Amino acid sequence: MRFAVTGGAGFIGSAVIRRLIGQTEHEVLNIDCLTYAGNLDSLARVSENARYHFSQTDIRDLSALRRTIEDFRPDIIMHLAAETHVDRSIDGPAAFIETNVVGTANLLEVARAWWEGLGGAAKARFRFHHISTDEVFGSLGPTGAFTEESSYAPNSPYSASKAGSDHLVRAWRETFGLPTVVSNCSNNYGPCQFPEKLIPLVILNALEGKPLPVYGSGLHIRDWLHVDDHADALITIATRGIIGESYNVGGNAERTNIDVVRTICRLLDELQPDAPHCPHEKLIALVADRPGHDARYAIDASKIARDLGWHPRENFESGLRKTVEWYLQNRDWWERVRSGLYRGERLGLIDAD
């Protein structure tokens, strides 16, 4: 089949494309406007494959998006293009509304027009898969987990914009009959993640002897999911998910932020015992908390396990070790990122003190 993947140069999108090209016979179009977090280096190993194509298209540009979809003629659209960093959404909410809400509305309209023009088997085969986040559900107490029936209660501009896009996808299905599926995932980690997110930021700061910032008390809890497991889940949902259903995807790996940081420090101590900054835990610095910081997320992924047979292959210990080793072995990748505009500075400071 022909997959159009928006945001395919991003962290999760590139993992999906690497898997589609490397482990299937499908043809793939990467649709990405290459913002600061888009990195074609993450696709270097598949970029010469004849089944891989790239279009530098912005989902906010309706006309360009329509031409791109009509030219490629996809069977499946996987929508991952989004502004994703909570701290950046505090600094500048407008960009999140423009990309995550308006951009999604554009893509839905283009997908609807394309689907309505299809006939027979091609129309029956078409799917629109919208990829979202568990942050749309808000914050959990000390027990329980988000299910597909959890109420929406977003607490940041980022999560509100993703909640809006989820609701748009539902509306286009209910109103126009567009064949959609939705997935909501827990925190991802793994190779090729832009170093504004916790795990790569801590790894790279530790390697450079910089402070390792941990918000508040460090006791906020997240459920961690390796990006390769997530990519496998997304392809499973896109190809086998039931139209109109949503699926929660999680790694069953709840950890406090401070525990994650300490584990990274221990791994670096083990893997680089002669590094000048050992022990790396001495670099940990508690900093003022993020405004509206959700206390805990946890995903109940029993539905996708029961209905589609998906289970994560990595546990947190194995996945985190592989991730740290990847950053140690791929200095060229992250040094090119570090040479750009972002150098690990704190974002989202409004009203934080």
Secondary structure, DSSP 8 states (H G I E B T S, - for coil): -EEEEETTTSHHHHHHHHHHHHHS--EEEEE----TT--GGGGTTTTT-TTEEEE---TT-HHHHHHHHHHH--SEEEE------HHHHHH-HHHHIIIIIIIHHHHHHHHHHHHHT--HHHHHH-EEEEEEEGGGG----SS--B-TT------SHHHHHHHHHHHHHHHHHHHH---EEEEEE-EEESTT--TTSHHHHHHHHHHTT--EEEETTS--EEEEEEHHHHHHHHHHHHHH--TT-EEEE--S-EEEHHHHHHHHHHHHHHH-TT-TT-SGGGGEEEE---TT--SB--B--HHHHHHH----S--HHHHHHHHHHHHHH-HHHHHHHHTSS--S-----TT--
